[in-house]
Amino acid sequence: MTRPTLSYANVMSTVAVFIAQGGTSYAPQRNSVGSRELKRNAVSSSKVKDRSLKAADLAPSVLNSARRGPRGPEGPAGPAG
């Protein structure tokens, strides 16, 4: 029995099968986008989910640290319930 010879078509079809099976699959890791990948001012408030940021996530200069003003006059009493 003679052994079949390798042809260019046989080799390329085998390579194509291996590439199709696993060479093109890619799954990024969760939370893989960090500050290095983002451009400055790329994330605006409309792109941030409500209630997802905490004070520790913001720069100290962004938070309002003003003192509380004097207490205002007390309002009139409401009707009895």
HTML snippet that shows the backbone in 3Dmol.js (N, CA, C, O; Angstrom):
<script src="https://3Dmol.org/build/3Dmol-min.js"></script>
<div id="view" style="width:600px;height:400px;position:relative"></div>
<script>
const pdb = `
ATOM      1  N   MET A   1       0.845  -1.160   0.000  1.00  0.00           N
ATOM      2  CA  MET A   1       0.000   0.000   0.000  1.00  0.00           C
ATOM      3  C   MET A   1       0.899   1.235   0.000  1.00  0.00           C
ATOM      4  O   MET A   1       1.868   1.305   0.756  1.00  0.00           O
ATOM      5  N   THR A   2       0.578   2.186  -0.834  1.00  0.00           N
ATOM      6  CA  THR A   2       1.392   3.389  -0.917  1.00  0.00           C
ATOM      7  C   THR A   2       0.826   4.460   0.008  1.00  0.00           C
ATOM      8  O   THR A   2      -0.381   4.562   0.226  1.00  0.00           O
ATOM      9  N   ARG A   3       1.714   5.221   0.519  1.00  0.00           N
ATOM     10  CA  ARG A   3       1.332   6.299   1.437  1.00  0.00           C
ATOM     11  C   ARG A   3       0.960   7.540   0.621  1.00  0.00           C
ATOM     12  O   ARG A   3       1.696   7.911  -0.294  1.00  0.00           O
ATOM     13  N   PRO A   4      -0.193   8.201   0.940  1.00  0.00           N
ATOM     14  CA  PRO A   4      -0.563   9.390   0.168  1.00  0.00           C
ATOM     15  C   PRO A   4       0.409  10.541   0.451  1.00  0.00           C
ATOM     16  O   PRO A   4       0.890  10.694   1.574  1.00  0.00           O
ATOM     17  N   THR A   5       0.683  11.325  -0.550  1.00  0.00           N
ATOM     18  CA  THR A   5       1.608  12.448  -0.382  1.00  0.00           C
ATOM     19  C   THR A   5       0.846  13.685   0.078  1.00  0.00           C
ATOM     20  O   THR A   5      -0.339  13.857  -0.209  1.00  0.00           O
ATOM     21  N   LEU A   6       1.559  14.532   0.794  1.00  0.00           N
ATOM     22  CA  LEU A   6       0.956  15.776   1.249  1.00  0.00           C
ATOM     23  C   LEU A   6       0.977  16.788   0.119  1.00  0.00           C
ATOM     24  O   LEU A   6       2.004  17.012  -0.521  1.00  0.00           O
ATOM     25  N   SER A   7      -0.155  17.383  -0.108  1.00  0.00           N
ATOM     26  CA  SER A   7      -0.214  18.439  -1.115  1.00  0.00           C
ATOM     27  C   SER A   7      -0.453  19.771  -0.411  1.00  0.00           C
ATOM     28  O   SER A   7      -0.790  19.814   0.772  1.00  0.00           O
ATOM     29  N   TYR A   8      -0.275  20.831  -1.143  1.00  0.00           N
ATOM     30  CA  TYR A   8      -0.502  22.168  -0.600  1.00  0.00           C
ATOM     31  C   TYR A   8      -1.955  22.314  -0.147  1.00  0.00           C
ATOM     32  O   TYR A   8      -2.221  22.913   0.895  1.00  0.00           O
ATOM     33  N   ALA A   9      -2.875  21.781  -0.908  1.00  0.00           N
ATOM     34  CA  ALA A   9      -4.294  21.878  -0.566  1.00  0.00           C
ATOM     35  C   ALA A   9      -4.602  21.141   0.735  1.00  0.00           C
ATOM     36  O   ALA A   9      -5.391  21.626   1.546  1.00  0.00           O
ATOM     37  N   ASN A  10      -3.994  19.983   0.942  1.00  0.00           N
ATOM     38  CA  ASN A  10      -4.225  19.233   2.179  1.00  0.00           C
ATOM     39  C   ASN A  10      -3.704  19.998   3.397  1.00  0.00           C
ATOM     40  O   ASN A  10      -4.375  20.069   4.426  1.00  0.00           O
ATOM     41  N   VAL A  11      -2.524  20.560   3.274  1.00  0.00           N
ATOM     42  CA  VAL A  11      -1.925  21.294   4.392  1.00  0.00           C
ATOM     43  C   VAL A  11      -2.748  22.539   4.712  1.00  0.00           C
ATOM     44  O   VAL A  11      -3.037  22.806   5.879  1.00  0.00           O
ATOM     45  N   MET A  12      -3.125  23.298   3.695  1.00  0.00           N
ATOM     46  CA  MET A  12      -3.875  24.532   3.928  1.00  0.00           C
ATOM     47  C   MET A  12      -5.272  24.251   4.475  1.00  0.00           C
ATOM     48  O   MET A  12      -5.774  25.021   5.294  1.00  0.00           O
ATOM     49  N   SER A  13      -5.900  23.177   4.046  1.00  0.00           N
ATOM     50  CA  SER A  13      -7.222  22.859   4.583  1.00  0.00           C
ATOM     51  C   SER A  13      -7.123  22.448   6.050  1.00  0.00           C
ATOM     52  O   SER A  13      -8.016  22.765   6.837  1.00  0.00           O
ATOM     53  N   THR A  14      -6.068  21.758   6.426  1.00  0.00           N
ATOM     54  CA  THR A  14      -5.872  21.380   7.825  1.00  0.00           C
ATOM     55  C   THR A  14      -5.625  22.619   8.683  1.00  0.00           C
ATOM     56  O   THR A  14      -6.176  22.739   9.777  1.00  0.00           O
ATOM     57  N   VAL A  15      -4.808  23.527   8.192  1.00  0.00           N
ATOM     58  CA  VAL A  15      -4.548  24.779   8.918  1.00  0.00           C
ATOM     59  C   VAL A  15      -5.841  25.580   9.068  1.00  0.00           C
ATOM     60  O   VAL A  15      -6.097  26.150  10.129  1.00  0.00           O
ATOM     61  N   ALA A  16      -6.647  25.626   8.022  1.00  0.00           N
ATOM     62  CA  ALA A  16      -7.903  26.377   8.069  1.00  0.00           C
ATOM     63  C   ALA A  16      -8.866  25.788   9.093  1.00  0.00           C
ATOM     64  O   ALA A  16      -9.582  26.527   9.768  1.00  0.00           O
ATOM     65  N   VAL A  17      -8.888  24.471   9.211  1.00  0.00           N
ATOM     66  CA  VAL A  17      -9.765  23.825  10.192  1.00  0.00           C
ATOM     67  C   VAL A  17      -9.335  24.198  11.610  1.00  0.00           C
ATOM     68  O   VAL A  17     -10.185  24.491  12.451  1.00  0.00           O
ATOM     69  N   PHE A  18      -8.038  24.190  11.888  1.00  0.00           N
ATOM     70  CA  PHE A  18      -7.566  24.550  13.227  1.00  0.00           C
ATOM     71  C   PHE A  18      -7.847  26.015  13.550  1.00  0.00           C
ATOM     72  O   PHE A  18      -8.211  26.341  14.680  1.00  0.00           O
ATOM     73  N   ILE A  19      -7.685  26.879  12.586  1.00  0.00           N
ATOM     74  CA  ILE A  19      -7.979  28.298  12.818  1.00  0.00           C
ATOM     75  C   ILE A  19      -9.468  28.495  13.069  1.00  0.00           C
ATOM     76  O   ILE A  19      -9.852  29.258  13.956  1.00  0.00           O
ATOM     77  N   ALA A  20     -10.304  27.816  12.301  1.00  0.00           N
ATOM     78  CA  ALA A  20     -11.750  27.961  12.459  1.00  0.00           C
ATOM     79  C   ALA A  20     -12.227  27.410  13.800  1.00  0.00           C
ATOM     80  O   ALA A  20     -13.184  27.929  14.375  1.00  0.00           O
ATOM     81  N   GLN A  21     -11.581  26.379  14.297  1.00  0.00           N
ATOM     82  CA  GLN A  21     -12.034  25.769  15.549  1.00  0.00           C
ATOM     83  C   GLN A  21     -11.663  26.575  16.780  1.00  0.00           C
ATOM     84  O   GLN A  21     -12.445  26.619  17.730  1.00  0.00           O
ATOM     85  N   GLY A  22     -10.518  27.205  16.802  1.00  0.00           N
ATOM     86  CA  GLY A  22     -10.151  27.859  18.052  1.00  0.00           C
ATOM     87  C   GLY A  22      -9.327  29.108  17.911  1.00  0.00           C
ATOM     88  O   GLY A  22      -9.149  29.832  18.891  1.00  0.00           O
ATOM     89  N   GLY A  23      -8.827  29.386  16.758  1.00  0.00           N
ATOM     90  CA  GLY A  23      -7.942  30.532  16.607  1.00  0.00           C
ATOM     91  C   GLY A  23      -8.648  31.863  16.619  1.00  0.00           C
ATOM     92  O   GLY A  23      -8.018  32.885  16.891  1.00  0.00           O
ATOM     93  N   THR A  24      -9.927  31.887  16.334  1.00  0.00           N
ATOM     94  CA  THR A  24     -10.624  33.164  16.263  1.00  0.00           C
ATOM     95  C   THR A  24     -11.502  33.423  17.476  1.00  0.00           C
ATOM     96  O   THR A  24     -12.129  34.480  17.553  1.00  0.00           O
ATOM     97  N   SER A  25     -11.571  32.507  18.415  1.00  0.00           N
ATOM     98  CA  SER A  25     -12.412  32.731  19.590  1.00  0.00           C
ATOM     99  C   SER A  25     -11.655  33.578  20.604  1.00  0.00           C
ATOM    100  O   SER A  25     -10.482  33.339  20.890  1.00  0.00           O
ATOM    101  N   TYR A  26     -12.353  34.568  21.135  1.00  0.00           N
ATOM    102  CA  TYR A  26     -11.744  35.472  22.099  1.00  0.00           C
ATOM    103  C   TYR A  26     -12.836  35.993  23.016  1.00  0.00           C
ATOM    104  O   TYR A  26     -13.867  36.473  22.545  1.00  0.00           O
ATOM    105  N   ALA A  27     -12.622  35.903  24.308  1.00  0.00           N
ATOM    106  CA  ALA A  27     -13.583  36.429  25.276  1.00  0.00           C
ATOM    107  C   ALA A  27     -12.831  37.342  26.235  1.00  0.00           C
ATOM    108  O   ALA A  27     -11.938  36.878  26.944  1.00  0.00           O
ATOM    109  N   PRO A  28     -13.168  38.628  26.275  1.00  0.00           N
ATOM    110  CA  PRO A  28     -12.473  39.530  27.199  1.00  0.00           C
ATOM    111  C   PRO A  28     -12.848  39.222  28.641  1.00  0.00           C
ATOM    112  O   PRO A  28     -13.918  38.683  28.919  1.00  0.00           O
ATOM    113  N   GLN A  29     -11.965  39.569  29.532  1.00  0.00           N
ATOM    114  CA  GLN A  29     -12.228  39.358  30.953  1.00  0.00           C
ATOM    115  C   GLN A  29     -13.254  40.370  31.433  1.00  0.00           C
ATOM    116  O   GLN A  29     -13.414  41.436  30.838  1.00  0.00           O
ATOM    117  N   ARG A  30     -13.939  40.037  32.502  1.00  0.00           N
ATOM    118  CA  ARG A  30     -14.892  40.982  33.079  1.00  0.00           C
ATOM    119  C   ARG A  30     -14.131  42.163  33.656  1.00  0.00           C
ATOM    120  O   ARG A  30     -13.030  42.008  34.185  1.00  0.00           O
ATOM    121  N   ASN A  31     -14.717  43.324  33.552  1.00  0.00           N
ATOM    122  CA  ASN A  31     -14.115  44.563  34.051  1.00  0.00           C
ATOM    123  C   ASN A  31     -12.728  44.786  33.453  1.00  0.00           C
ATOM    124  O   ASN A  31     -11.806  45.205  34.154  1.00  0.00           O
ATOM    125  N   SER A  32     -12.583  44.507  32.165  1.00  0.00           N
ATOM    126  CA  SER A  32     -11.269  44.603  31.546  1.00  0.00           C
ATOM    127  C   SER A  32     -10.938  46.015  31.075  1.00  0.00           C
ATOM    128  O   SER A  32      -9.806  46.262  30.659  1.00  0.00           O
ATOM    129  N   VAL A  33     -11.874  46.936  31.125  1.00  0.00           N
ATOM    130  CA  VAL A  33     -11.600  48.307  30.719  1.00  0.00           C
ATOM    131  C   VAL A  33     -11.241  49.103  31.960  1.00  0.00           C
ATOM    132  O   VAL A  33     -12.030  49.210  32.898  1.00  0.00           O
ATOM    133  N   GLY A  34     -10.046  49.656  31.951  1.00  0.00           N
ATOM    134  CA  GLY A  34      -9.586  50.423  33.096  1.00  0.00           C
ATOM    135  C   GLY A  34      -9.276  51.851  32.710  1.00  0.00           C
ATOM    136  O   GLY A  34      -9.562  52.277  31.591  1.00  0.00           O
ATOM    137  N   SER A  35      -8.702  52.579  33.621  1.00  0.00           N
ATOM    138  CA  SER A  35      -8.417  53.987  33.374  1.00  0.00           C
ATOM    139  C   SER A  35      -7.343  54.172  32.309  1.00  0.00           C
ATOM    140  O   SER A  35      -7.292  55.221  31.667  1.00  0.00           O
ATOM    141  N   ARG A  36      -6.481  53.173  32.107  1.00  0.00           N
ATOM    142  CA  ARG A  36      -5.450  53.305  31.072  1.00  0.00           C
ATOM    143  C   ARG A  36      -6.050  53.273  29.670  1.00  0.00           C
ATOM    144  O   ARG A  36      -5.510  53.896  28.756  1.00  0.00           O
ATOM    145  N   GLU A  37      -7.159  52.556  29.489  1.00  0.00           N
ATOM    146  CA  GLU A  37      -7.759  52.429  28.164  1.00  0.00           C
ATOM    147  C   GLU A  37      -8.693  53.594  27.812  1.00  0.00           C
ATOM    148  O   GLU A  37      -9.043  53.765  26.645  1.00  0.00           O
ATOM    149  N   LEU A  38      -9.096  54.386  28.792  1.00  0.00           N
ATOM    150  CA  LEU A  38     -10.042  55.470  28.551  1.00  0.00           C
ATOM    151  C   LEU A  38      -9.318  56.782  28.296  1.00  0.00           C
ATOM    152  O   LEU A  38      -8.318  57.092  28.943  1.00  0.00           O
ATOM    153  N   LYS A  39      -9.840  57.547  27.342  1.00  0.00           N
ATOM    154  CA  LYS A  39      -9.294  58.879  27.102  1.00  0.00           C
ATOM    155  C   LYS A  39      -9.837  59.831  28.159  1.00  0.00           C
ATOM    156  O   LYS A  39     -10.854  59.551  28.793  1.00  0.00           O
ATOM    157  N   ARG A  40      -9.164  60.941  28.341  1.00  0.00           N
ATOM    158  CA  ARG A  40      -9.581  61.934  29.325  1.00  0.00           C
ATOM    159  C   ARG A  40     -10.951  62.492  28.934  1.00  0.00           C
ATOM    160  O   ARG A  40     -11.189  62.808  27.769  1.00  0.00           O
ATOM    161  N   ASN A  41     -11.841  62.610  29.908  1.00  0.00           N
ATOM    162  CA  ASN A  41     -13.208  63.126  29.735  1.00  0.00           C
ATOM    163  C   ASN A  41     -14.050  62.273  28.785  1.00  0.00           C
ATOM    164  O   ASN A  41     -14.989  62.784  28.173  1.00  0.00           O
ATOM    165  N   ALA A  42     -13.731  60.986  28.651  1.00  0.00           N
ATOM    166  CA  ALA A  42     -14.496  60.109  27.761  1.00  0.00           C
ATOM    167  C   ALA A  42     -15.794  59.644  28.406  1.00  0.00           C
ATOM    168  O   ALA A  42     -16.746  59.309  27.700  1.00  0.00           O
ATOM    169  N   VAL A  43     -15.849  59.617  29.729  1.00  0.00           N
ATOM    170  CA  VAL A  43     -17.048  59.149  30.428  1.00  0.00           C
ATOM    171  C   VAL A  43     -17.782  60.359  30.989  1.00  0.00           C
ATOM    172  O   VAL A  43     -17.265  61.076  31.846  1.00  0.00           O
ATOM    173  N   SER A  44     -18.993  60.573  30.492  1.00  0.00           N
ATOM    174  CA  SER A  44     -19.801  61.690  30.977  1.00  0.00           C
ATOM    175  C   SER A  44     -20.870  61.154  31.927  1.00  0.00           C
ATOM    176  O   SER A  44     -21.024  59.942  32.080  1.00  0.00           O
ATOM    177  N   SER A  45     -21.599  62.058  32.559  1.00  0.00           N
ATOM    178  CA  SER A  45     -22.593  61.631  33.542  1.00  0.00           C
ATOM    179  C   SER A  45     -23.720  60.832  32.903  1.00  0.00           C
ATOM    180  O   SER A  45     -24.343  60.007  33.572  1.00  0.00           O
ATOM    181  N   SER A  46     -23.994  61.059  31.624  1.00  0.00           N
ATOM    182  CA  SER A  46     -25.061  60.291  30.973  1.00  0.00           C
ATOM    183  C   SER A  46     -24.652  58.841  30.731  1.00  0.00           C
ATOM    184  O   SER A  46     -25.512  57.992  30.497  1.00  0.00           O
ATOM    185  N   LYS A  47     -23.353  58.543  30.784  1.00  0.00           N
ATOM    186  CA  LYS A  47     -22.872  57.183  30.545  1.00  0.00           C
ATOM    187  C   LYS A  47     -22.667  56.392  31.837  1.00  0.00           C
ATOM    188  O   LYS A  47     -22.297  55.219  31.790  1.00  0.00           O
ATOM    189  N   VAL A  48     -22.904  57.023  32.989  1.00  0.00           N
ATOM    190  CA  VAL A  48     -22.696  56.369  34.280  1.00  0.00           C
ATOM    191  C   VAL A  48     -24.047  55.958  34.847  1.00  0.00           C
ATOM    192  O   VAL A  48     -24.989  56.750  34.857  1.00  0.00           O
ATOM    193  N   LYS A  49     -24.140  54.726  35.314  1.00  0.00           N
ATOM    194  CA  LYS A  49     -25.381  54.217  35.895  1.00  0.00           C
ATOM    195  C   LYS A  49     -25.686  54.964  37.192  1.00  0.00           C
ATOM    196  O   LYS A  49     -24.788  55.232  37.990  1.00  0.00           O
ATOM    197  N   ASP A  50     -26.954  55.295  37.391  1.00  0.00           N
ATOM    198  CA  ASP A  50     -27.368  56.001  38.603  1.00  0.00           C
ATOM    199  C   ASP A  50     -27.014  55.191  39.847  1.00  0.00           C
ATOM    200  O   ASP A  50     -27.171  53.971  39.872  1.00  0.00           O
ATOM    201  N   ARG A  51     -26.541  55.879  40.866  1.00  0.00           N
ATOM    202  CA  ARG A  51     -26.189  55.320  42.174  1.00  0.00           C
ATOM    203  C   ARG A  51     -25.057  54.289  42.116  1.00  0.00           C
ATOM    204  O   ARG A  51     -24.928  53.464  43.021  1.00  0.00           O
ATOM    205  N   SER A  52     -24.237  54.330  41.060  1.00  0.00           N
ATOM    206  CA  SER A  52     -23.134  53.374  40.969  1.00  0.00           C
ATOM    207  C   SER A  52     -21.819  53.963  41.487  1.00  0.00           C
ATOM    208  O   SER A  52     -20.886  53.210  41.766  1.00  0.00           O
ATOM    209  N   LEU A  53     -21.723  55.282  41.622  1.00  0.00           N
ATOM    210  CA  LEU A  53     -20.499  55.907  42.115  1.00  0.00           C
ATOM    211  C   LEU A  53     -20.625  56.240  43.591  1.00  0.00           C
ATOM    212  O   LEU A  53     -21.693  56.618  44.072  1.00  0.00           O
ATOM    213  N   LYS A  54     -19.526  56.094  44.291  1.00  0.00           N
ATOM    214  CA  LYS A  54     -19.467  56.455  45.710  1.00  0.00           C
ATOM    215  C   LYS A  54     -18.492  57.614  45.868  1.00  0.00           C
ATOM    216  O   LYS A  54     -17.777  57.956  44.926  1.00  0.00           O
ATOM    217  N   ALA A  55     -18.459  58.210  47.034  1.00  0.00           N
ATOM    218  CA  ALA A  55     -17.574  59.350  47.277  1.00  0.00           C
ATOM    219  C   ALA A  55     -16.112  58.964  47.071  1.00  0.00           C
ATOM    220  O   ALA A  55     -15.308  59.798  46.654  1.00  0.00           O
ATOM    221  N   ALA A  56     -15.758  57.720  47.356  1.00  0.00           N
ATOM    222  CA  ALA A  56     -14.375  57.273  47.189  1.00  0.00           C
ATOM    223  C   ALA A  56     -13.974  57.206  45.714  1.00  0.00           C
ATOM    224  O   ALA A  56     -12.783  57.230  45.404  1.00  0.00           O
ATOM    225  N   ASP A  57     -14.943  57.122  44.803  1.00  0.00           N
ATOM    226  CA  ASP A  57     -14.651  57.061  43.374  1.00  0.00           C
ATOM    227  C   ASP A  57     -14.353  58.433  42.780  1.00  0.00           C
ATOM    228  O   ASP A  57     -13.849  58.519  41.661  1.00  0.00           O
ATOM    229  N   LEU A  58     -14.651  59.495  43.500  1.00  0.00           N
ATOM    230  CA  LEU A  58     -14.497  60.851  42.978  1.00  0.00           C
ATOM    231  C   LEU A  58     -13.312  61.552  43.627  1.00  0.00           C
ATOM    232  O   LEU A  58     -12.892  61.209  44.732  1.00  0.00           O
ATOM    233  N   ALA A  59     -12.788  62.531  42.922  1.00  0.00           N
ATOM    234  CA  ALA A  59     -11.692  63.330  43.463  1.00  0.00           C
ATOM    235  C   ALA A  59     -12.223  64.205  44.598  1.00  0.00           C
ATOM    236  O   ALA A  59     -13.378  64.628  44.557  1.00  0.00           O
ATOM    237  N   PRO A  60     -11.401  64.482  45.608  1.00  0.00           N
ATOM    238  CA  PRO A  60     -11.870  65.307  46.732  1.00  0.00           C
ATOM    239  C   PRO A  60     -12.340  66.692  46.295  1.00  0.00           C
ATOM    240  O   PRO A  60     -13.233  67.263  46.921  1.00  0.00           O
ATOM    241  N   SER A  61     -11.758  67.237  45.240  1.00  0.00           N
ATOM    242  CA  SER A  61     -12.145  68.574  44.800  1.00  0.00           C
ATOM    243  C   SER A  61     -13.530  68.598  44.165  1.00  0.00           C
ATOM    244  O   SER A  61     -14.129  69.665  44.036  1.00  0.00           O
ATOM    245  N   VAL A  62     -14.049  67.436  43.768  1.00  0.00           N
ATOM    246  CA  VAL A  62     -15.359  67.370  43.126  1.00  0.00           C
ATOM    247  C   VAL A  62     -16.478  67.436  44.157  1.00  0.00           C
ATOM    248  O   VAL A  62     -17.546  67.986  43.888  1.00  0.00           O
ATOM    249  N   LEU A  63     -16.234  66.879  45.327  1.00  0.00           N
ATOM    250  CA  LEU A  63     -17.270  66.832  46.355  1.00  0.00           C
ATOM    251  C   LEU A  63     -17.436  68.199  47.008  1.00  0.00           C
ATOM    252  O   LEU A  63     -16.457  68.911  47.234  1.00  0.00           O
ATOM    253  N   ASN A  64     -18.665  68.555  47.306  1.00  0.00           N
ATOM    254  CA  ASN A  64     -18.953  69.831  47.947  1.00  0.00           C
ATOM    255  C   ASN A  64     -18.707  69.693  49.443  1.00  0.00           C
ATOM    256  O   ASN A  64     -19.404  68.946  50.130  1.00  0.00           O
ATOM    257  N   SER A  65     -17.729  70.405  49.933  1.00  0.00           N
ATOM    258  CA  SER A  65     -17.411  70.314  51.360  1.00  0.00           C
ATOM    259  C   SER A  65     -17.678  71.639  52.063  1.00  0.00           C
ATOM    260  O   SER A  65     -16.987  71.978  53.024  1.00  0.00           O
ATOM    261  N   ALA A  66     -18.672  72.392  51.594  1.00  0.00           N
ATOM    262  CA  ALA A  66     -18.996  73.683  52.208  1.00  0.00           C
ATOM    263  C   ALA A  66     -19.656  73.470  53.564  1.00  0.00           C
ATOM    264  O   ALA A  66     -20.282  72.440  53.814  1.00  0.00           O
ATOM    265  N   ARG A  67     -19.504  74.468  54.437  1.00  0.00           N
ATOM    266  CA  ARG A  67     -20.137  74.383  55.755  1.00  0.00           C
ATOM    267  C   ARG A  67     -21.621  74.673  55.635  1.00  0.00           C
ATOM    268  O   ARG A  67     -22.066  75.374  54.726  1.00  0.00           O
ATOM    269  N   ARG A  68     -22.363  74.127  56.556  1.00  0.00           N
ATOM    270  CA  ARG A  68     -23.805  74.317  56.571  1.00  0.00           C
ATOM    271  C   ARG A  68     -24.130  75.716  57.079  1.00  0.00           C
ATOM    272  O   ARG A  68     -23.488  76.216  58.003  1.00  0.00           O
ATOM    273  N   GLY A  69     -25.120  76.335  56.475  1.00  0.00           N
ATOM    274  CA  GLY A  69     -25.519  77.684  56.868  1.00  0.00           C
ATOM    275  C   GLY A  69     -26.355  77.682  58.144  1.00  0.00           C
ATOM    276  O   GLY A  69     -26.648  76.621  58.695  1.00  0.00           O
ATOM    277  N   PRO A  70     -26.742  78.871  58.616  1.00  0.00           N
ATOM    278  CA  PRO A  70     -27.542  78.954  59.844  1.00  0.00           C
ATOM    279  C   PRO A  70     -28.949  78.403  59.617  1.00  0.00           C
ATOM    280  O   PRO A  70     -29.463  78.406  58.499  1.00  0.00           O
ATOM    281  N   ARG A  71     -29.544  77.938  60.688  1.00  0.00           N
ATOM    282  CA  ARG A  71     -30.878  77.368  60.608  1.00  0.00           C
ATOM    283  C   ARG A  71     -31.898  78.477  60.354  1.00  0.00           C
ATOM    284  O   ARG A  71     -31.834  79.547  60.959  1.00  0.00           O
ATOM    285  N   GLY A  72     -32.827  78.206  59.458  1.00  0.00           N
ATOM    286  CA  GLY A  72     -33.850  79.192  59.121  1.00  0.00           C
ATOM    287  C   GLY A  72     -34.978  79.208  60.141  1.00  0.00           C
ATOM    288  O   GLY A  72     -35.010  78.385  61.056  1.00  0.00           O
ATOM    289  N   PRO A  73     -35.915  80.161  59.979  1.00  0.00           N
ATOM    290  CA  PRO A  73     -37.030  80.253  60.927  1.00  0.00           C
ATOM    291  C   PRO A  73     -37.957  79.046  60.796  1.00  0.00           C
ATOM    292  O   PRO A  73     -38.100  78.468  59.719  1.00  0.00           O
ATOM    293  N   GLU A  74     -38.578  78.682  61.904  1.00  0.00           N
ATOM    294  CA  GLU A  74     -39.478  77.536  61.909  1.00  0.00           C
ATOM    295  C   GLU A  74     -40.795  77.928  61.252  1.00  0.00           C
ATOM    296  O   GLU A  74     -41.291  79.037  61.453  1.00  0.00           O
ATOM    297  N   GLY A  75     -41.352  77.027  60.478  1.00  0.00           N
ATOM    298  CA  GLY A  75     -42.603  77.297  59.774  1.00  0.00           C
ATOM    299  C   GLY A  75     -43.812  77.154  60.681  1.00  0.00           C
ATOM    300  O   GLY A  75     -43.695  76.675  61.809  1.00  0.00           O
ATOM    301  N   PRO A  76     -44.980  77.571  60.189  1.00  0.00           N
ATOM    302  CA  PRO A  76     -46.197  77.475  60.999  1.00  0.00           C
ATOM    303  C   PRO A  76     -46.609  76.015  61.194  1.00  0.00           C
ATOM    304  O   PRO A  76     -46.278  75.145  60.388  1.00  0.00           O
ATOM    305  N   ALA A  77     -47.339  75.768  62.282  1.00  0.00           N
ATOM    306  CA  ALA A  77     -47.799  74.414  62.588  1.00  0.00           C
ATOM    307  C   ALA A  77     -48.884  74.009  61.595  1.00  0.00           C
ATOM    308  O   ALA A  77     -49.709  74.835  61.201  1.00  0.00           O
ATOM    309  N   GLY A  78     -48.884  72.762  61.197  1.00  0.00           N
ATOM    310  CA  GLY A  78     -49.884  72.255  60.264  1.00  0.00           C
ATOM    311  C   GLY A  78     -51.164  71.858  60.986  1.00  0.00           C
ATOM    312  O   GLY A  78     -51.206  71.836  62.216  1.00  0.00           O
ATOM    313  N   PRO A  79     -52.207  71.545  60.223  1.00  0.00           N
ATOM    314  CA  PRO A  79     -53.476  71.141  60.843  1.00  0.00           C
ATOM    315  C   PRO A  79     -53.341  69.803  61.561  1.00  0.00           C
ATOM    316  O   PRO A  79     -52.492  68.984  61.211  1.00  0.00           O
ATOM    317  N   ALA A  80     -54.166  69.592  62.546  1.00  0.00           N
ATOM    318  CA  ALA A  80     -54.134  68.346  63.314  1.00  0.00           C
ATOM    319  C   ALA A  80     -54.618  67.199  62.436  1.00  0.00           C
ATOM    320  O   ALA A  80     -55.516  67.376  61.612  1.00  0.00           O
ATOM    321  N   GLY A  81     -54.022  66.027  62.614  1.00  0.00           N
ATOM    322  CA  GLY A  81     -54.365  64.863  61.808  1.00  0.00           C
ATOM    323  C   GLY A  81     -55.458  64.108  62.327  1.00  0.00           C
ATOM    324  O   GLY A  81     -55.846  63.099  61.738  1.00  0.00           O
TER     325      GLY A  81
END
`;
const viewer = $3Dmol.createViewer("view");
viewer.addModel(pdb, "pdb");
viewer.setStyle({}, {cartoon: {color: "spectrum"}});
viewer.zoomTo();
viewer.render();
</script>
